[in-house]
Amino acid sequence: MLEAQFARRAKIELPARLWELAAETGVDLKHVSVRNQRSRWGSCSAGGTISLNWRLVQTPDSVRDYILYHELMHLREMNHSARFWARVEEVCPGWRAAERWLKHHGSLLGL
């Protein structure tokens, strides 16, 4: 029951925040979906679709925003090159702390 509540909340909050950050960064986002991914926090297609894991609503705002920025930057760089990470750094200077949080606490959220 609690999981369903989080998933419903995620379908409202996550797309709204992602669209906000897309506008802020000037990224051309086409579509957002919220799913029950078992091994990823988010994913991105070359066509401009970003899929997000509903579990992100259980993370601190800074961690959630890092994942959203990460996926948005994939719409500019579809890889994990040095150029990609430089783009992430520009929009989310605290990304390393968010990565540490995910490594330490992500498994507690079912991922």
Number of C-alpha atoms within 10 A of each C-alpha: 6 7 10 10 9 15 20 13 13 21 18 11 14 23 19 13 14 22 19 12 18 17 12 10 14 10 17 15 17 11 13 18 15 20 16 13 16 10 9 12 21 19 18 18 14 11 11 16 18 23 22 26 23 24 23 24 17 13 16 11 11 15 22 21 22 22 24 26 23 23 24 29 23 22 20 15 16 14 12 12 10 10 12 17 17 14 19 21 16 12 18 19 13 15 21 13 13 21 15 12 15 19 11 10 13 17 9 8 11 10 15
